[in-house]
Amino acid sequence: MSECIIARQPIFDVNLKIYGYELLFRRISNNNSADFDPEEATSSVLVNGMFVIGLEELTKGKPAF
């Protein structure tokens, strides 16, 4: 599995309060190629988000998508 960064994008409610976060994959690479395996990206977000970083740390208790 390649090294990656997990980005989070806030999802707001109708009152512009943060409802939750969309977790996104960003690969660290010297190669500017956009080619990547989407299944690897998904597994990287899940593994790193839940087990390495911790979902609570990423979302502060808010839902993650």
PQR file of N, CA, C, O and H, with PARSE charges and radii, in Angstrom:
ATOM      1  N   MET A   1       0.851  -1.174   0.000 -0.4000 1.5000
ATOM      2  CA  MET A   1       0.000   0.000   0.000 -0.0000 2.0000
ATOM      3  C   MET A   1       0.897   1.236   0.000  0.5500 1.7000
ATOM      4  O   MET A   1       1.872   1.285   0.749 -0.5500 1.4000
ATOM      5  N   SER A   2       0.584   2.234  -0.827 -0.4000 1.5000
ATOM      6  CA  SER A   2       1.395   3.435  -0.896 -0.0000 2.0000
ATOM      7  C   SER A   2       1.062   4.374   0.264  0.5500 1.7000
ATOM      8  O   SER A   2       0.002   4.281   0.883 -0.5500 1.4000
ATOM      9  H   SER A   2      -0.209   2.194  -1.436  0.4000 1.0000
ATOM     10  N   GLU A   3       1.995   5.272   0.534 -0.4000 1.5000
ATOM     11  CA  GLU A   3       1.791   6.251   1.585 -0.0000 2.0000
ATOM     12  C   GLU A   3       0.719   7.240   1.138  0.5500 1.7000
ATOM     13  O   GLU A   3       0.675   7.630  -0.029 -0.5500 1.4000
ATOM     14  H   GLU A   3       2.856   5.348   0.031  0.4000 1.0000
ATOM     15  N   CYS A   4      -0.142   7.642   2.067 -0.4000 1.5000
ATOM     16  CA  CYS A   4      -1.222   8.540   1.680 -0.0000 2.0000
ATOM     17  C   CYS A   4      -1.506   9.550   2.772  0.5500 1.7000
ATOM     18  O   CYS A   4      -1.070   9.416   3.916 -0.5500 1.4000
ATOM     19  H   CYS A   4      -0.107   7.325   3.014  0.4000 1.0000
ATOM     20  N   ILE A   5      -2.245  10.555   2.379 -0.4000 1.5000
ATOM     21  CA  ILE A   5      -2.772  11.567   3.293 -0.0000 2.0000
ATOM     22  C   ILE A   5      -4.285  11.427   3.258  0.5500 1.7000
ATOM     23  O   ILE A   5      -4.869  11.200   2.198 -0.5500 1.4000
ATOM     24  H   ILE A   5      -2.599  10.664   1.450  0.4000 1.0000
ATOM     25  N   ILE A   6      -4.917  11.561   4.410 -0.4000 1.5000
ATOM     26  CA  ILE A   6      -6.375  11.581   4.442 -0.0000 2.0000
ATOM     27  C   ILE A   6      -6.796  13.029   4.625  0.5500 1.7000
ATOM     28  O   ILE A   6      -6.436  13.673   5.610 -0.5500 1.4000
ATOM     29  H   ILE A   6      -4.443  11.746   5.271  0.4000 1.0000
ATOM     30  N   ALA A   7      -7.556  13.528   3.676 -0.4000 1.5000
ATOM     31  CA  ALA A   7      -8.116  14.872   3.767 -0.0000 2.0000
ATOM     32  C   ALA A   7      -9.543  14.745   4.270  0.5500 1.7000
ATOM     33  O   ALA A   7     -10.206  13.736   4.029 -0.5500 1.4000
ATOM     34  H   ALA A   7      -7.849  13.005   2.876  0.4000 1.0000
ATOM     35  N   ARG A   8     -10.005  15.749   4.954 -0.4000 1.5000
ATOM     36  CA  ARG A   8     -11.408  15.738   5.369 -0.0000 2.0000
ATOM     37  C   ARG A   8     -12.069  17.013   4.883  0.5500 1.7000
ATOM     38  O   ARG A   8     -11.513  18.107   4.983 -0.5500 1.4000
ATOM     39  H   ARG A   8      -9.466  16.569   5.149  0.4000 1.0000
ATOM     40  N   GLN A   9     -13.259  16.845   4.359 -0.4000 1.5000
ATOM     41  CA  GLN A   9     -14.041  17.967   3.847 -0.0000 2.0000
ATOM     42  C   GLN A   9     -15.292  18.070   4.694  0.5500 1.7000
ATOM     43  O   GLN A   9     -16.032  17.093   4.815 -0.5500 1.4000
ATOM     44  H   GLN A   9     -13.711  15.957   4.278  0.4000 1.0000
ATOM     45  N   PRO A  10     -15.550  19.237   5.286 -0.5600 1.5000
ATOM     46  CA  PRO A  10     -16.736  19.352   6.140  0.2800 2.0000
ATOM     47  C   PRO A  10     -18.029  19.277   5.339  0.5500 1.7000
ATOM     48  O   PRO A  10     -18.105  19.728   4.196 -0.5500 1.4000
ATOM     49  N   ILE A  11     -19.034  18.700   5.967 -0.4000 1.5000
ATOM     50  CA  ILE A  11     -20.399  18.666   5.435 -0.0000 2.0000
ATOM     51  C   ILE A  11     -21.232  19.494   6.410  0.5500 1.7000
ATOM     52  O   ILE A  11     -21.288  19.193   7.603 -0.5500 1.4000
ATOM     53  H   ILE A  11     -18.973  18.333   6.896  0.4000 1.0000
ATOM     54  N   PHE A  12     -21.873  20.531   5.896 -0.4000 1.5000
ATOM     55  CA  PHE A  12     -22.608  21.456   6.747 -0.0000 2.0000
ATOM     56  C   PHE A  12     -24.104  21.163   6.753  0.5500 1.7000
ATOM     57  O   PHE A  12     -24.653  20.655   5.775 -0.5500 1.4000
ATOM     58  H   PHE A  12     -21.828  20.776   4.927  0.4000 1.0000
ATOM     59  N   ASP A  13     -24.757  21.489   7.869 -0.4000 1.5000
ATOM     60  CA  ASP A  13     -26.209  21.391   7.937 -0.0000 2.0000
ATOM     61  C   ASP A  13     -26.816  22.703   7.427  0.5500 1.7000
ATOM     62  O   ASP A  13     -26.087  23.579   6.963 -0.5500 1.4000
ATOM     63  H   ASP A  13     -24.311  21.902   8.664  0.4000 1.0000
ATOM     64  N   VAL A  14     -28.138  22.845   7.509 -0.4000 1.5000
ATOM     65  CA  VAL A  14     -28.811  24.041   6.983 -0.0000 2.0000
ATOM     66  C   VAL A  14     -28.439  25.307   7.759  0.5500 1.7000
ATOM     67  O   VAL A  14     -28.625  26.417   7.259 -0.5500 1.4000
ATOM     68  H   VAL A  14     -28.730  22.133   7.885  0.4000 1.0000
ATOM     69  N   ASN A  15     -27.917  25.147   8.971 -0.4000 1.5000
ATOM     70  CA  ASN A  15     -27.510  26.289   9.791 -0.0000 2.0000
ATOM     71  C   ASN A  15     -26.015  26.580   9.676  0.5500 1.7000
ATOM     72  O   ASN A  15     -25.460  27.357  10.453 -0.5500 1.4000
ATOM     73  H   ASN A  15     -27.766  24.246   9.377  0.4000 1.0000
ATOM     74  N   LEU A  16     -25.373  25.944   8.695 -0.4000 1.5000
ATOM     75  CA  LEU A  16     -23.933  26.085   8.437 -0.0000 2.0000
ATOM     76  C   LEU A  16     -23.060  25.623   9.598  0.5500 1.7000
ATOM     77  O   LEU A  16     -21.946  26.112   9.785 -0.5500 1.4000
ATOM     78  H   LEU A  16     -25.824  25.313   8.063  0.4000 1.0000
ATOM     79  N   LYS A  17     -23.574  24.685  10.366 -0.4000 1.5000
ATOM     80  CA  LYS A  17     -22.787  24.008  11.400 -0.0000 2.0000
ATOM     81  C   LYS A  17     -22.258  22.719  10.791  0.5500 1.7000
ATOM     82  O   LYS A  17     -22.921  22.105   9.956 -0.5500 1.4000
ATOM     83  H   LYS A  17     -24.479  24.288  10.214  0.4000 1.0000
ATOM     84  N   ILE A  18     -21.071  22.309  11.203 -0.4000 1.5000
ATOM     85  CA  ILE A  18     -20.497  21.076  10.656 -0.0000 2.0000
ATOM     86  C   ILE A  18     -21.293  19.876  11.153  0.5500 1.7000
ATOM     87  O   ILE A  18     -21.380  19.617  12.353 -0.5500 1.4000
ATOM     88  H   ILE A  18     -20.532  22.808  11.882  0.4000 1.0000
ATOM     89  N   TYR A  19     -21.875  19.147  10.189 -0.4000 1.5000
ATOM     90  CA  TYR A  19     -22.638  17.938  10.498 -0.0000 2.0000
ATOM     91  C   TYR A  19     -21.711  16.727  10.571  0.5500 1.7000
ATOM     92  O   TYR A  19     -21.864  15.876  11.447 -0.5500 1.4000
ATOM     93  H   TYR A  19     -21.805  19.358   9.214  0.4000 1.0000
ATOM     94  N   GLY A  20     -20.756  16.653   9.655 -0.4000 1.5000
ATOM     95  CA  GLY A  20     -19.836  15.526   9.579 -0.0000 2.0000
ATOM     96  C   GLY A  20     -18.737  15.844   8.584  0.5500 1.7000
ATOM     97  O   GLY A  20     -18.570  16.991   8.169 -0.5500 1.4000
ATOM     98  H   GLY A  20     -20.631  17.344   8.944  0.4000 1.0000
ATOM     99  N   TYR A  21     -17.991  14.816   8.205 -0.4000 1.5000
ATOM    100  CA  TYR A  21     -16.871  14.997   7.284 -0.0000 2.0000
ATOM    101  C   TYR A  21     -16.864  13.915   6.216  0.5500 1.7000
ATOM    102  O   TYR A  21     -17.168  12.753   6.487 -0.5500 1.4000
ATOM    103  H   TYR A  21     -18.127  13.885   8.542  0.4000 1.0000
ATOM    104  N   GLU A  22     -16.516  14.312   5.007 -0.4000 1.5000
ATOM    105  CA  GLU A  22     -16.218  13.355   3.944 -0.0000 2.0000
ATOM    106  C   GLU A  22     -14.715  13.120   4.011  0.5500 1.7000
ATOM    107  O   GLU A  22     -13.933  14.068   3.941 -0.5500 1.4000
ATOM    108  H   GLU A  22     -16.270  15.256   4.787  0.4000 1.0000
ATOM    109  N   LEU A  23     -14.309  11.866   4.145 -0.4000 1.5000
ATOM    110  CA  LEU A  23     -12.888  11.526   4.202 -0.0000 2.0000
ATOM    111  C   LEU A  23     -12.400  11.205   2.799  0.5500 1.7000
ATOM    112  O   LEU A  23     -13.021  10.421   2.081 -0.5500 1.4000
ATOM    113  H   LEU A  23     -14.944  11.095   4.201  0.4000 1.0000
ATOM    114  N   LEU A  24     -11.291  11.811   2.413 -0.4000 1.5000
ATOM    115  CA  LEU A  24     -10.784  11.706   1.046 -0.0000 2.0000
ATOM    116  C   LEU A  24      -9.351  11.204   1.030  0.5500 1.7000
ATOM    117  O   LEU A  24      -8.575  11.483   1.944 -0.5500 1.4000
ATOM    118  H   LEU A  24     -10.786  12.448   2.996  0.4000 1.0000
ATOM    119  N   PHE A  25      -9.010  10.470  -0.002 -0.4000 1.5000
ATOM    120  CA  PHE A  25      -7.684   9.891  -0.201 -0.0000 2.0000
ATOM    121  C   PHE A  25      -6.810  10.858  -0.986  0.5500 1.7000
ATOM    122  O   PHE A  25      -7.239  11.414  -1.997 -0.5500 1.4000
ATOM    123  H   PHE A  25      -9.640  10.244  -0.744  0.4000 1.0000
ATOM    124  N   ARG A  26      -5.576  11.056  -0.515 -0.4000 1.5000
ATOM    125  CA  ARG A  26      -4.568  11.802  -1.266 -0.0000 2.0000
ATOM    126  C   ARG A  26      -3.269  11.009  -1.176  0.5500 1.7000
ATOM    127  O   ARG A  26      -2.720  10.814  -0.092 -0.5500 1.4000
ATOM    128  H   ARG A  26      -5.227  10.604   0.306  0.4000 1.0000
ATOM    129  N   ARG A  27      -2.786  10.555  -2.333 -0.4000 1.5000
ATOM    130  CA  ARG A  27      -1.563   9.744  -2.367 -0.0000 2.0000
ATOM    131  C   ARG A  27      -0.347  10.652  -2.358  0.5500 1.7000
ATOM    132  O   ARG A  27      -0.331  11.685  -3.027 -0.5500 1.4000
ATOM    133  H   ARG A  27      -3.232  10.713  -3.214  0.4000 1.0000
ATOM    134  N   ILE A  28       0.680  10.264  -1.594 -0.4000 1.5000
ATOM    135  CA  ILE A  28       1.959  10.966  -1.590 -0.0000 2.0000
ATOM    136  C   ILE A  28       2.824  10.298  -2.631  0.5500 1.7000
ATOM    137  O   ILE A  28       3.127   9.109  -2.533 -0.5500 1.4000
ATOM    138  H   ILE A  28       0.667   9.425  -1.051  0.4000 1.0000
ATOM    139  N   SER A  29       3.223  11.075  -3.638 -0.4000 1.5000
ATOM    140  CA  SER A  29       3.999  10.496  -4.728 -0.0000 2.0000
ATOM    141  C   SER A  29       4.777  11.583  -5.444  0.5500 1.7000
ATOM    142  O   SER A  29       4.318  12.720  -5.554 -0.5500 1.4000
ATOM    143  H   SER A  29       2.977  12.040  -3.718  0.4000 1.0000
ATOM    144  N   ASN A  30       5.954  11.229  -5.928 -0.4000 1.5000
ATOM    145  CA  ASN A  30       6.716  12.133  -6.773 -0.0000 2.0000
ATOM    146  C   ASN A  30       6.218  12.059  -8.207  0.5500 1.7000
ATOM    147  O   ASN A  30       6.520  12.926  -9.027 -0.5500 1.4000
ATOM    148  H   ASN A  30       6.327  10.305  -5.838  0.4000 1.0000
ATOM    149  N   ASN A  31       5.456  11.021  -8.497 -0.4000 1.5000
ATOM    150  CA  ASN A  31       4.912  10.799  -9.831 -0.0000 2.0000
ATOM    151  C   ASN A  31       3.617  11.608  -9.966  0.5500 1.7000
ATOM    152  O   ASN A  31       2.703  11.440  -9.159 -0.5500 1.4000
ATOM    153  H   ASN A  31       5.211  10.317  -7.830  0.4000 1.0000
ATOM    154  N   ASN A  32       3.528  12.461 -10.951 -0.4000 1.5000
ATOM    155  CA  ASN A  32       2.341  13.296 -11.142 -0.0000 2.0000
ATOM    156  C   ASN A  32       1.201  12.568 -11.828  0.5500 1.7000
ATOM    157  O   ASN A  32       0.164  13.165 -12.120 -0.5500 1.4000
ATOM    158  H   ASN A  32       4.271  12.597 -11.607  0.4000 1.0000
ATOM    159  N   SER A  33       1.384  11.293 -12.083 -0.4000 1.5000
ATOM    160  CA  SER A  33       0.360  10.512 -12.755 -0.0000 2.0000
ATOM    161  C   SER A  33      -0.898  10.433 -11.895  0.5500 1.7000
ATOM    162  O   SER A  33      -0.815  10.272 -10.678 -0.5500 1.4000
ATOM    163  H   SER A  33       2.226  10.808 -11.846  0.4000 1.0000
ATOM    164  N   ALA A  34      -2.041  10.546 -12.519 -0.4000 1.5000
ATOM    165  CA  ALA A  34      -3.319  10.462 -11.805 -0.0000 2.0000
ATOM    166  C   ALA A  34      -3.779   9.015 -11.664  0.5500 1.7000
ATOM    167  O   ALA A  34      -4.847   8.763 -11.108 -0.5500 1.4000
ATOM    168  H   ALA A  34      -2.109  10.677 -13.508  0.4000 1.0000
ATOM    169  N   ASP A  35      -2.986   8.054 -12.162 -0.4000 1.5000
ATOM    170  CA  ASP A  35      -3.387   6.652 -12.104 -0.0000 2.0000
ATOM    171  C   ASP A  35      -3.263   6.121 -10.675  0.5500 1.7000
ATOM    172  O   ASP A  35      -2.200   6.206 -10.059 -0.5500 1.4000
ATOM    173  H   ASP A  35      -2.118   8.259 -12.613  0.4000 1.0000
ATOM    174  N   PHE A  36      -4.349   5.579 -10.167 -0.4000 1.5000
ATOM    175  CA  PHE A  36      -4.331   4.898  -8.878 -0.0000 2.0000
ATOM    176  C   PHE A  36      -5.474   3.914  -8.853  0.5500 1.7000
ATOM    177  O   PHE A  36      -6.438   4.034  -9.609 -0.5500 1.4000
ATOM    178  H   PHE A  36      -5.212   5.509 -10.668  0.4000 1.0000
ATOM    179  N   ASP A  37      -5.355   2.957  -7.989 -0.4000 1.5000
ATOM    180  CA  ASP A  37      -6.367   1.929  -7.834 -0.0000 2.0000
ATOM    181  C   ASP A  37      -7.426   2.441  -6.854  0.5500 1.7000
ATOM    182  O   ASP A  37      -7.101   2.690  -5.693 -0.5500 1.4000
ATOM    183  H   ASP A  37      -4.571   2.859  -7.375  0.4000 1.0000
ATOM    184  N   PRO A  38      -8.683   2.608  -7.286 -0.5600 1.5000
ATOM    185  CA  PRO A  38      -9.709   3.125  -6.381  0.2800 2.0000
ATOM    186  C   PRO A  38      -9.955   2.226  -5.165  0.5500 1.7000
ATOM    187  O   PRO A  38     -10.311   2.717  -4.094 -0.5500 1.4000
ATOM    188  N   GLU A  39      -9.769   0.934  -5.323 -0.4000 1.5000
ATOM    189  CA  GLU A  39      -9.929   0.036  -4.174 -0.0000 2.0000
ATOM    190  C   GLU A  39      -8.812   0.254  -3.168  0.5500 1.7000
ATOM    191  O   GLU A  39      -9.041   0.200  -1.960 -0.5500 1.4000
ATOM    192  H   GLU A  39      -9.479   0.535  -6.193  0.4000 1.0000
ATOM    193  N   GLU A  40      -7.598   0.502  -3.663 -0.4000 1.5000
ATOM    194  CA  GLU A  40      -6.478   0.807  -2.762 -0.0000 2.0000
ATOM    195  C   GLU A  40      -6.729   2.132  -2.038  0.5500 1.7000
ATOM    196  O   GLU A  40      -6.429   2.257  -0.851 -0.5500 1.4000
ATOM    197  H   GLU A  40      -7.413   0.546  -4.645  0.4000 1.0000
ATOM    198  N   ALA A  41      -7.274   3.112  -2.746 -0.4000 1.5000
ATOM    199  CA  ALA A  41      -7.579   4.406  -2.128 -0.0000 2.0000
ATOM    200  C   ALA A  41      -8.592   4.232  -1.003  0.5500 1.7000
ATOM    201  O   ALA A  41      -8.407   4.766   0.091 -0.5500 1.4000
ATOM    202  H   ALA A  41      -7.518   3.010  -3.711  0.4000 1.0000
ATOM    203  N   THR A  42      -9.652   3.492  -1.265 -0.4000 1.5000
ATOM    204  CA  THR A  42     -10.680   3.262  -0.249 -0.0000 2.0000
ATOM    205  C   THR A  42     -10.114   2.525   0.954  0.5500 1.7000
ATOM    206  O   THR A  42     -10.389   2.897   2.095 -0.5500 1.4000
ATOM    207  H   THR A  42      -9.803   3.058  -2.153  0.4000 1.0000
ATOM    208  N   SER A  43      -9.330   1.488   0.711 -0.4000 1.5000
ATOM    209  CA  SER A  43      -8.764   0.738   1.834 -0.0000 2.0000
ATOM    210  C   SER A  43      -7.776   1.587   2.624  0.5500 1.7000
ATOM    211  O   SER A  43      -7.686   1.444   3.844 -0.5500 1.4000
ATOM    212  H   SER A  43      -9.107   1.186  -0.216  0.4000 1.0000
ATOM    213  N   SER A  44      -7.026   2.473   1.951 -0.4000 1.5000
ATOM    214  CA  SER A  44      -6.097   3.361   2.662 -0.0000 2.0000
ATOM    215  C   SER A  44      -6.841   4.307   3.590  0.5500 1.7000
ATOM    216  O   SER A  44      -6.421   4.523   4.726 -0.5500 1.4000
ATOM    217  H   SER A  44      -7.098   2.588   0.961  0.4000 1.0000
ATOM    218  N   VAL A  45      -7.953   4.875   3.107 -0.4000 1.5000
ATOM    219  CA  VAL A  45      -8.745   5.772   3.943 -0.0000 2.0000
ATOM    220  C   VAL A  45      -9.294   5.017   5.148  0.5500 1.7000
ATOM    221  O   VAL A  45      -9.235   5.515   6.272 -0.5500 1.4000
ATOM    222  H   VAL A  45      -8.295   4.699   2.183  0.4000 1.0000
ATOM    223  N   LEU A  46      -9.823   3.827   4.922 -0.4000 1.5000
ATOM    224  CA  LEU A  46     -10.397   3.048   6.023 -0.0000 2.0000
ATOM    225  C   LEU A  46      -9.344   2.636   7.046  0.5500 1.7000
ATOM    226  O   LEU A  46      -9.523   2.846   8.246 -0.5500 1.4000
ATOM    227  H   LEU A  46      -9.871   3.422   4.009  0.4000 1.0000
ATOM    228  N   VAL A  47      -8.254   2.053   6.573 -0.4000 1.5000
ATOM    229  CA  VAL A  47      -7.219   1.562   7.486 -0.0000 2.0000
ATOM    230  C   VAL A  47      -6.577   2.715   8.248  0.5500 1.7000
ATOM    231  O   VAL A  47      -6.488   2.678   9.475 -0.5500 1.4000
ATOM    232  H   VAL A  47      -8.109   1.883   5.598  0.4000 1.0000
ATOM    233  N   ASN A  48      -6.130   3.737   7.525 -0.4000 1.5000
ATOM    234  CA  ASN A  48      -5.466   4.859   8.185 -0.0000 2.0000
ATOM    235  C   ASN A  48      -6.431   5.674   9.039  0.5500 1.7000
ATOM    236  O   ASN A  48      -6.089   6.094  10.144 -0.5500 1.4000
ATOM    237  H   ASN A  48      -6.202   3.768   6.528  0.4000 1.0000
ATOM    238  N   GLY A  49      -7.632   5.894   8.524 -0.4000 1.5000
ATOM    239  CA  GLY A  49      -8.606   6.684   9.264 -0.0000 2.0000
ATOM    240  C   GLY A  49      -9.089   6.027  10.536  0.5500 1.7000
ATOM    241  O   GLY A  49      -9.244   6.689  11.562 -0.5500 1.4000
ATOM    242  H   GLY A  49      -7.910   5.553   7.626  0.4000 1.0000
ATOM    243  N   MET A  50      -9.326   4.733  10.477 -0.4000 1.5000
ATOM    244  CA  MET A  50      -9.894   4.048  11.638 -0.0000 2.0000
ATOM    245  C   MET A  50      -8.845   3.498  12.591  0.5500 1.7000
ATOM    246  O   MET A  50      -9.042   3.527  13.806 -0.5500 1.4000
ATOM    247  H   MET A  50      -9.199   4.196   9.643  0.4000 1.0000
ATOM    248  N   PHE A  51      -7.743   3.003  12.068 -0.4000 1.5000
ATOM    249  CA  PHE A  51      -6.806   2.283  12.924 -0.0000 2.0000
ATOM    250  C   PHE A  51      -5.512   3.026  13.197  0.5500 1.7000
ATOM    251  O   PHE A  51      -4.963   2.906  14.293 -0.5500 1.4000
ATOM    252  H   PHE A  51      -7.582   2.980  11.081  0.4000 1.0000
ATOM    253  N   VAL A  52      -5.009   3.782  12.246 -0.4000 1.5000
ATOM    254  CA  VAL A  52      -3.729   4.477  12.441 -0.0000 2.0000
ATOM    255  C   VAL A  52      -3.967   5.818  13.126  0.5500 1.7000
ATOM    256  O   VAL A  52      -3.395   6.089  14.182 -0.5500 1.4000
ATOM    257  H   VAL A  52      -5.454   3.879  11.356  0.4000 1.0000
ATOM    258  N   ILE A  53      -4.801   6.648  12.534 -0.4000 1.5000
ATOM    259  CA  ILE A  53      -5.075   7.975  13.090 -0.0000 2.0000
ATOM    260  C   ILE A  53      -6.152   7.884  14.157  0.5500 1.7000
ATOM    261  O   ILE A  53      -6.004   8.432  15.249 -0.5500 1.4000
ATOM    262  H   ILE A  53      -5.265   6.428  11.676  0.4000 1.0000
ATOM    263  N   GLY A  54      -7.221   7.200  13.842 -0.4000 1.5000
ATOM    264  CA  GLY A  54      -8.358   7.077  14.744 -0.0000 2.0000
ATOM    265  C   GLY A  54      -9.503   7.955  14.276  0.5500 1.7000
ATOM    266  O   GLY A  54      -9.333   9.154  14.056 -0.5500 1.4000
ATOM    267  H   GLY A  54      -7.341   6.754  12.955  0.4000 1.0000
ATOM    268  N   LEU A  55     -10.653   7.355  14.127 -0.4000 1.5000
ATOM    269  CA  LEU A  55     -11.814   8.067  13.626 -0.0000 2.0000
ATOM    270  C   LEU A  55     -12.209   9.221  14.553  0.5500 1.7000
ATOM    271  O   LEU A  55     -12.597  10.288  14.076 -0.5500 1.4000
ATOM    272  H   LEU A  55     -10.790   6.381  14.306  0.4000 1.0000
ATOM    273  N   GLU A  56     -12.118   9.023  15.835 -0.4000 1.5000
ATOM    274  CA  GLU A  56     -12.454  10.082  16.798 -0.0000 2.0000
ATOM    275  C   GLU A  56     -11.541  11.289  16.607  0.5500 1.7000
ATOM    276  O   GLU A  56     -11.996  12.430  16.682 -0.5500 1.4000
ATOM    277  H   GLU A  56     -11.803   8.156  16.222  0.4000 1.0000
ATOM    278  N   GLU A  57     -10.262  11.044  16.363 -0.4000 1.5000
ATOM    279  CA  GLU A  57      -9.306  12.130  16.132 -0.0000 2.0000
ATOM    280  C   GLU A  57      -9.628  12.887  14.844  0.5500 1.7000
ATOM    281  O   GLU A  57      -9.519  14.113  14.800 -0.5500 1.4000
ATOM    282  H   GLU A  57      -9.892  10.117  16.302  0.4000 1.0000
ATOM    283  N   LEU A  58     -10.019  12.168  13.808 -0.4000 1.5000
ATOM    284  CA  LEU A  58     -10.324  12.791  12.513 -0.0000 2.0000
ATOM    285  C   LEU A  58     -11.634  13.587  12.529  0.5500 1.7000
ATOM    286  O   LEU A  58     -11.725  14.647  11.910 -0.5500 1.4000
ATOM    287  H   LEU A  58     -10.108  11.173  13.844  0.4000 1.0000
ATOM    288  N   THR A  59     -12.631  13.083  13.225 -0.4000 1.5000
ATOM    289  CA  THR A  59     -13.972  13.670  13.115 -0.0000 2.0000
ATOM    290  C   THR A  59     -14.481  14.322  14.392  0.5500 1.7000
ATOM    291  O   THR A  59     -15.532  14.963  14.374 -0.5500 1.4000
ATOM    292  H   THR A  59     -12.557  12.222  13.728  0.4000 1.0000
ATOM    293  N   LYS A  60     -13.770  14.176  15.488 -0.4000 1.5000
ATOM    294  CA  LYS A  60     -14.192  14.738  16.777 -0.0000 2.0000
ATOM    295  C   LYS A  60     -15.623  14.323  17.121  0.5500 1.7000
ATOM    296  O   LYS A  60     -16.411  15.122  17.626 -0.5500 1.4000
ATOM    297  H   LYS A  60     -12.917  13.656  15.503  0.4000 1.0000
ATOM    298  N   GLY A  61     -15.942  13.051  16.835 -0.4000 1.5000
ATOM    299  CA  GLY A  61     -17.238  12.494  17.187 -0.0000 2.0000
ATOM    300  C   GLY A  61     -18.349  12.727  16.177  0.5500 1.7000
ATOM    301  O   GLY A  61     -19.475  12.277  16.389 -0.5500 1.4000
ATOM    302  H   GLY A  61     -15.301  12.402  16.424  0.4000 1.0000
ATOM    303  N   LYS A  62     -18.060  13.414  15.095 -0.4000 1.5000
ATOM    304  CA  LYS A  62     -19.078  13.668  14.073 -0.0000 2.0000
ATOM    305  C   LYS A  62     -19.075  12.505  13.079  0.5500 1.7000
ATOM    306  O   LYS A  62     -18.087  11.776  12.996 -0.5500 1.4000
ATOM    307  H   LYS A  62     -17.146  13.780  14.923  0.4000 1.0000
ATOM    308  N   PRO A  63     -20.166  12.316  12.319 -0.5600 1.5000
ATOM    309  CA  PRO A  63     -20.209  11.236  11.321  0.2800 2.0000
ATOM    310  C   PRO A  63     -19.145  11.402  10.246  0.5500 1.7000
ATOM    311  O   PRO A  63     -18.756  12.519   9.906 -0.5500 1.4000
ATOM    312  N   ALA A  64     -18.685  10.293   9.725 -0.4000 1.5000
ATOM    313  CA  ALA A  64     -17.711  10.275   8.628 -0.0000 2.0000
ATOM    314  C   ALA A  64     -18.322   9.573   7.431  0.5500 1.7000
ATOM    315  O   ALA A  64     -19.019   8.568   7.571 -0.5500 1.4000
ATOM    316  H   ALA A  64     -19.001   9.385  10.002  0.4000 1.0000
ATOM    317  N   PHE A  65     -18.055  10.107   6.268 -0.4000 1.5000
ATOM    318  CA  PHE A  65     -18.586   9.547   5.020 -0.0000 2.0000
ATOM    319  C   PHE A  65     -17.460   9.330   4.045  0.5500 1.7000
ATOM    320  O   PHE A  65     -17.691   8.864   2.929 -0.5500 1.4000
ATOM    321  H   PHE A  65     -17.488  10.923   6.155  0.4000 1.0000
TER
END
